[in-house]
Amino acid sequence: MKQQTSAASETYTKGRNIIDFTGKPIYVGIDVHQKNYQVAKVCNGICLGNHHMNANDDTLIEHLRSHYPGADFHCVYESSAWGFNLQRRLTAEGMECIVVHAADVSTTDKERKRKTDPVDALKLARSLAAGDLKAIHVPDETIQKERNLIRYRAKVVGFITKSKNQLKSLLKFQGIKVPVQYEKNNWSNNFLNWVEEQGSKDPLLGDTLLLMLEQIRLLRQHLLKVEKKLRGLRKGKYASKVKLATSVAGIGPTNAMVFLLEVGDITRFKGFDALNDFVGLCPDTDNSGETERNQGITKRRHKRLRTALIESAWDAIHTDPALMDSYQVLTKRMKGTHAIIRIARKLLRRLRAVLLSGVPYQKGVVA
């Protein structure tokens, strides 16, 4: 009786002599981790292998080419902290590769309860073969590196805010009342000098206060350096686009750079709805039969962009009379926090219009 062999073992031992992979599509699902890859290969619905290997791009490419010479490779992996380097490397080697959002990969209850790396890799390969996966945008490598600066600025601002809260919490805990003129989040040099005076009055408490104060001052100086670098980028390569973006009410230089660097090429969106979905200023709905539930603003969003646009919307209603009128009309039938989402959507529409047309926005002109 002839001994049965799996497709994977047959491919490995005899494939080079019996199976000709030239021109055949092989779908490769890669479960990416820091130290290893789990790689599943599917061809004509058959799993050719599901292998564990070191996280090395050269090793992966050599494995695919040596085991399946001449094949037409279609690869996929989920977006993660490891970025798009693998996608760019595989593409440069002539292997089609897409990156997908993990939440967009369909998962059965069995796969969810028996989640392993081989299961995840095979699921990706089979979903890609079935045409069920939609790729996310892979940014240009240059803009990706420039984007790091605006994101780092946000982190530094977060560090400063956290340090300020810690210092004020300590003052409150120790029963030190902040003077009225400094109560409204006033972090002027006068306030910092006042904090320094409180530290000099009590040596035991002063050690902690002065160290916390030093941290805040150092972070503020560091933020100035970051702002200087960002200003150079803003006044150089992106000068014309920043000028267009800041012509829209409420959009300042910093939020203009956030938008330009996070969105990239705005023409990649087919229309406003696609851009709006990307930012996340649209509602989620849950419809079943005759039941329809509005679940409010979507949880799928670009966190930095949506936050920046909502902040800009609050500024815009104080500088643009038309937007203030719209906001006041909206607040008659909904909460102010809901109305500002619609104002932010108007700003997004204006931003898209000025960047596509190259014409600055003019108040009083209906787009």
Secondary structure per residue as TSV (DSSP state, phi and psi in degrees):
chain	resnum	aa	ss	phi	psi
A	1	M	-	360.0	134.6
A	2	K	-	-71.4	132.7
A	3	Q	-	-74.1	133.0
A	4	Q	-	-81.7	144.4
A	5	T	-	-130.9	150.8
A	6	S	-	-76.6	162.2
A	7	A	H	-61.9	-36.0
A	8	A	H	-66.3	-45.3
A	9	S	H	-70.0	-35.2
A	10	E	H	-66.1	-40.0
A	11	T	H	-63.7	-39.5
A	12	Y	H	-72.6	-40.8
A	13	T	H	-90.5	-36.9
A	14	K	H	-124.5	-1.4
A	15	G	H	-59.3	-33.9
A	16	R	H	-68.2	-23.5
A	17	N	H	-99.3	-31.3
A	18	I	H	-103.2	-45.6
A	19	I	-	-97.1	128.0
A	20	D	-	-102.5	113.3
A	21	F	-	-91.4	1.3
A	22	T	T	-57.0	121.4
A	23	G	T	78.2	-5.1
A	24	K	-	-81.2	135.7
A	25	P	E	-77.7	127.4
A	26	I	E	-119.4	125.6
A	27	Y	E	-98.6	123.7
A	28	V	E	-115.4	116.9
A	29	G	E	-100.1	126.5
A	30	I	E	-119.4	119.1
A	31	D	E	-94.0	106.5
A	32	V	E	-90.4	130.5
A	33	H	-	-132.5	172.0
A	34	Q	S	-63.5	-41.3
A	35	K	S	-107.4	-12.7
A	36	N	E	-151.8	160.0
A	37	Y	E	-116.1	141.6
A	38	Q	E	-109.1	119.5
A	39	V	E	-120.4	117.3
A	40	A	E	-110.4	136.5
A	41	K	E	-119.5	131.8
A	42	V	E	-127.8	133.7
A	43	C	E	-140.4	125.0
A	44	N	T	53.6	38.5
A	45	G	T	80.0	-0.9
A	46	I	E	-106.2	132.8
A	47	C	E	-78.1	114.1
A	48	L	E	-81.7	-17.0
A	49	G	E	166.7	154.4
A	50	N	E	-140.2	92.5
A	51	H	E	-110.3	149.2
A	52	H	E	-103.9	129.5
A	53	M	E	-146.5	167.2
A	54	N	E	-64.9	149.8
A	55	A	S	-75.8	76.1
A	56	N	-	-135.6	121.4
A	57	D	H	-61.5	-40.7
A	58	D	H	-63.4	-40.1
A	59	T	H	-63.3	-41.9
A	60	L	H	-63.8	-47.2
A	61	I	H	-63.0	-43.5
A	62	E	H	-63.0	-40.1
A	63	H	H	-61.4	-47.0
A	64	L	H	-66.1	-43.5
A	65	R	H	-72.5	-34.5
A	66	S	H	-76.9	-33.0
A	67	H	H	-87.9	-27.0
A	68	Y	S	-134.3	65.0
A	69	P	T	-62.7	134.3
A	70	G	T	83.4	-3.8
A	71	A	-	-70.4	158.2
A	72	D	E	-98.1	103.1
A	73	F	E	-87.7	136.2
A	74	H	E	-127.2	109.6
A	75	C	E	-110.0	156.3
A	76	V	E	-152.5	144.7
A	77	Y	E	-151.0	162.5
A	78	E	E	-84.2	145.7
A	79	S	-	-63.1	142.1
A	80	S	-	-157.8	-171.5
A	81	A	T	-67.3	-13.3
A	82	W	T	-86.7	1.8
A	83	G	T	71.3	-149.8
A	84	F	T	-115.1	14.0
A	85	N	H	-62.9	-40.8
A	86	L	H	-64.9	-40.9
A	87	Q	H	-61.2	-43.8
A	88	R	H	-66.7	-37.5
A	89	R	H	-68.4	-45.4
A	90	L	H	-64.8	-39.4
A	91	T	H	-63.4	-40.7
A	92	A	H	-64.6	-25.9
A	93	E	T	-88.7	7.8
A	94	G	T	83.4	14.9
A	95	M	-	-105.8	122.1
A	96	E	E	-63.8	132.5
A	97	C	E	-145.1	132.7
A	98	I	E	-121.8	158.1
A	99	V	E	-117.1	135.6
A	100	V	E	-122.8	156.9
A	101	H	-	-77.1	133.9
A	102	A	G	-59.2	-34.3
A	103	A	G	-71.6	-13.9
A	104	D	G	-92.3	0.5
A	105	V	S	-94.3	118.3
A	106	S	-	-64.4	138.1
A	107	T	-	-133.5	129.5
A	108	T	-	-80.0	164.9
A	109	D	H	-63.0	-36.4
A	110	K	H	-65.8	-42.2
A	111	E	H	-66.2	-33.1
A	112	R	H	-70.9	-37.5
A	113	K	H	-84.4	-20.4
A	114	R	T	-120.8	49.6
A	115	K	-	-73.1	120.7
A	116	T	-	-139.7	166.4
A	117	D	H	-61.3	-45.1
A	118	P	H	-60.2	-38.5
A	119	V	H	-64.1	-44.8
A	120	D	H	-64.3	-42.8
A	121	A	H	-64.9	-43.7
A	122	L	H	-66.6	-37.6
A	123	K	H	-61.2	-42.1
A	124	L	H	-63.9	-44.8
A	125	A	H	-62.8	-45.1
A	126	R	H	-69.4	-37.6
A	127	S	H	-66.0	-37.5
A	128	L	H	-66.7	-41.8
A	129	A	H	-63.9	-33.7
A	130	A	T	-81.9	-7.2
A	131	G	T	76.7	25.0
A	132	D	-	-92.7	-2.0
A	133	L	-	-107.1	140.8
A	134	K	-	-115.8	125.7
A	135	A	-	-73.2	145.8
A	136	I	-	-87.3	165.2
A	137	H	-	-73.7	130.3
A	138	V	-	-98.8	114.0
A	139	P	-	-70.6	157.0
A	140	D	-	-59.1	140.7
A	141	E	H	-62.3	-34.1
A	142	T	H	-66.3	-48.4
A	143	I	H	-68.2	-30.0
A	144	Q	H	-63.2	-40.6
A	145	K	H	-71.2	-38.0
A	146	E	H	-66.9	-32.5
A	147	R	H	-63.6	-28.2
A	148	N	H	-59.0	-32.2
A	149	L	H	-67.3	-45.3
A	150	I	H	-68.9	-32.4
A	151	R	H	-72.1	-36.2
A	152	Y	H	-66.9	-37.1
A	153	R	H	-58.1	-43.1
A	154	A	H	-61.8	-37.0
A	155	K	H	-67.4	-41.8
A	156	V	H	-63.6	-42.3
A	157	V	H	-60.6	-39.7
A	158	G	H	-63.6	-40.6
A	159	F	H	-61.7	-41.7
A	160	I	H	-64.8	-44.7
A	161	T	H	-60.6	-43.5
A	162	K	H	-63.9	-41.3
A	163	S	H	-65.6	-39.5
A	164	K	H	-63.7	-43.6
A	165	N	H	-63.6	-39.1
A	166	Q	H	-64.4	-40.8
A	167	L	H	-66.7	-44.7
A	168	K	H	-66.3	-33.9
A	169	S	H	-65.2	-38.2
A	170	L	H	-65.5	-42.6
A	171	L	H	-60.1	-43.9
A	172	K	H	-64.6	-42.9
A	173	F	H	-63.9	-34.9
A	174	Q	T	-86.9	1.7
A	175	G	T	76.9	22.2
A	176	I	-	-92.4	112.7
A	177	K	-	-81.2	130.4
A	178	V	-	-78.7	131.7
A	179	P	-	-55.8	152.2
A	180	V	G	-56.3	-40.2
A	181	Q	G	-67.2	-13.2
A	182	Y	G	-110.5	4.9
A	183	E	T	-71.2	-33.7
A	184	K	T	-86.4	59.6
A	185	N	T	52.0	39.7
A	186	N	-	-91.5	109.1
A	187	W	-	-110.8	48.6
A	188	S	-	-75.3	171.3
A	189	N	H	-62.3	-32.2
A	190	N	H	-62.8	-40.8
A	191	F	H	-67.5	-41.1
A	192	L	H	-63.8	-36.7
A	193	N	H	-66.7	-37.3
A	194	W	H	-63.5	-42.3
A	195	V	H	-61.7	-40.4
A	196	E	H	-62.8	-36.4
A	197	E	H	-64.9	-38.9
A	198	Q	H	-64.4	-34.7
A	199	G	H	-69.5	-33.9
A	200	S	H	-74.2	-20.0
A	201	K	H	-75.3	-29.5
A	202	D	-	-129.3	102.3
A	203	P	H	-58.2	-35.8
A	204	L	H	-66.3	-44.9
A	205	L	H	-79.9	-27.9
A	206	G	H	-61.5	-35.1
A	207	D	H	-57.2	-45.9
A	208	T	H	-70.0	-46.0
A	209	L	H	-60.8	-44.5
A	210	L	H	-68.1	-35.1
A	211	L	H	-67.1	-41.3
A	212	M	H	-66.3	-37.9
A	213	L	H	-66.0	-39.8
A	214	E	H	-63.0	-39.5
A	215	Q	H	-62.0	-42.9
A	216	I	H	-63.6	-43.8
A	217	R	H	-65.1	-39.2
A	218	L	H	-66.0	-41.1
A	219	L	H	-65.6	-37.6
A	220	R	H	-66.8	-38.7
A	221	Q	H	-65.4	-38.8
A	222	H	H	-66.4	-37.4
A	223	L	H	-63.3	-36.3
A	224	L	H	-62.1	-38.3
A	225	K	H	-65.3	-41.2
A	226	V	H	-64.0	-43.1
A	227	E	H	-61.5	-37.3
A	228	K	H	-64.0	-43.2
A	229	K	H	-63.2	-41.7
A	230	L	H	-68.3	-36.3
A	231	R	H	-63.6	-38.0
A	232	G	H	-63.3	-38.7
A	233	L	H	-69.5	-38.6
A	234	R	H	-68.5	-36.8
A	235	K	H	-89.8	-4.0
A	236	G	T	-104.2	-100.2
A	237	K	T	-59.0	-35.9
A	238	Y	T	-104.0	14.6
A	239	A	H	-56.8	-47.6
A	240	S	H	-67.7	-39.9
A	241	K	H	-71.6	-35.5
A	242	V	H	-63.8	-39.5
A	243	K	H	-61.2	-40.6
A	244	L	H	-66.4	-46.0
A	245	A	H	-65.5	-40.5
A	246	T	T	-76.0	-7.1
A	247	S	T	-72.8	-16.4
A	248	V	S	-82.0	130.9
A	249	A	T	-56.4	134.6
A	250	G	T	90.9	-17.4
A	251	I	-	-91.2	109.9
A	252	G	-	-91.7	176.4
A	253	P	H	-58.1	-41.3
A	254	T	H	-67.4	-48.8
A	255	N	H	-67.4	-27.7
A	256	A	H	-63.4	-42.4
A	257	M	H	-68.8	-37.1
A	258	V	H	-57.8	-46.8
A	259	F	H	-64.9	-48.0
A	260	L	H	-64.8	-41.0
A	261	L	H	-78.3	-34.2
A	262	E	H	-79.1	-35.2
A	263	V	H	-82.0	-40.5
A	264	G	-	75.5	-131.5
A	265	D	-	-76.8	107.9
A	266	I	G	-68.7	-19.1
A	267	T	G	-72.5	-9.3
A	268	R	G	-71.9	-13.6
A	269	F	S	-91.8	129.5
A	270	K	S	-66.3	-27.7
A	271	G	S	-165.5	-176.6
A	272	F	H	-63.8	-38.1
A	273	D	H	-60.9	-38.7
A	274	A	H	-65.9	-41.0
A	275	L	H	-66.5	-40.9
A	276	N	H	-63.4	-39.2
A	277	D	H	-64.6	-38.0
A	278	F	H	-65.1	-43.8
A	279	V	H	-72.1	-40.4
A	280	G	T	97.5	39.3
A	281	L	-	-105.5	29.8
A	282	C	S	-120.3	158.1
A	283	P	E	-85.0	158.5
A	284	D	E	-99.1	141.8
A	285	T	E	-127.1	155.0
A	286	D	E	-133.0	98.8
A	287	N	E	-108.6	133.9
A	288	S	E	-149.5	109.8
A	289	G	T	64.3	-124.2
A	290	E	T	-92.6	-0.5
A	291	T	E	-94.0	129.7
A	292	E	E	-132.2	123.5
A	293	R	E	-119.5	129.2
A	294	N	E	-92.8	116.1
A	295	Q	E	-95.9	15.2
A	296	G	E	78.0	-166.5
A	297	I	E	-62.1	142.2
A	298	T	-	-64.3	149.3
A	299	K	S	-84.6	-18.3
A	300	R	-	-83.0	107.8
A	301	R	S	-154.8	165.9
A	302	H	-	-92.4	105.2
A	303	K	H	-57.5	-47.0
A	304	R	H	-65.3	-43.5
A	305	L	H	-67.7	-44.6
A	306	R	H	-65.0	-41.5
A	307	T	H	-62.0	-44.2
A	308	A	H	-63.4	-40.8
A	309	L	H	-70.3	-36.3
A	310	I	H	-68.6	-40.4
A	311	E	H	-60.1	-43.2
A	312	S	H	-65.7	-33.8
A	313	A	H	-64.9	-39.0
A	314	W	H	-63.1	-37.9
A	315	D	H	-70.2	-37.0
A	316	A	H	-65.5	-36.1
A	317	I	H	-69.0	-13.5
A	318	H	H	-95.2	-10.7
A	319	T	H	-117.9	-17.6
A	320	D	-	-117.2	109.5
A	321	P	H	-57.7	-36.0
A	322	A	H	-64.6	-41.8
A	323	L	H	-69.8	-35.1
A	324	M	H	-63.1	-42.3
A	325	D	H	-61.6	-43.9
A	326	S	H	-62.0	-42.1
A	327	Y	H	-63.0	-43.7
A	328	Q	H	-65.8	-37.2
A	329	V	H	-65.5	-42.2
A	330	L	H	-66.0	-37.6
A	331	T	T	-70.1	-9.3
A	332	K	T	-74.8	-19.7
A	333	R	T	-126.3	3.7
A	334	M	S	-156.4	168.8
A	335	K	-	-67.4	155.4
A	336	G	H	-61.7	-36.2
A	337	T	H	-67.7	-25.9
A	338	H	H	-81.8	-37.2
A	339	A	H	-65.0	-36.2
A	340	I	H	-67.9	-24.0
A	341	I	H	-63.9	-40.0
A	342	R	H	-69.5	-33.5
A	343	I	H	-67.3	-40.4
A	344	A	H	-61.8	-35.7
A	345	R	H	-65.9	-37.2
A	346	K	H	-63.6	-40.9
A	347	L	H	-63.2	-40.1
A	348	L	H	-62.5	-40.4
A	349	R	H	-64.7	-39.5
A	350	R	H	-67.5	-42.1
A	351	L	H	-59.4	-46.3
A	352	R	H	-60.7	-41.3
A	353	A	H	-64.8	-45.7
A	354	V	H	-70.4	-34.1
A	355	L	H	-73.4	-32.5
A	356	L	H	-77.1	-37.1
A	357	S	H	-86.6	-26.5
A	358	G	-	77.5	11.8
A	359	V	-	-111.5	125.7
A	360	P	-	-57.8	150.8
A	361	Y	-	-73.6	139.5
A	362	Q	-	-118.1	125.4
A	363	K	T	-63.2	140.5
A	364	G	T	90.5	-7.4
A	365	V	-	-104.2	124.3
A	366	V	-	-80.4	123.3
A	367	A	-	-73.2	360.0
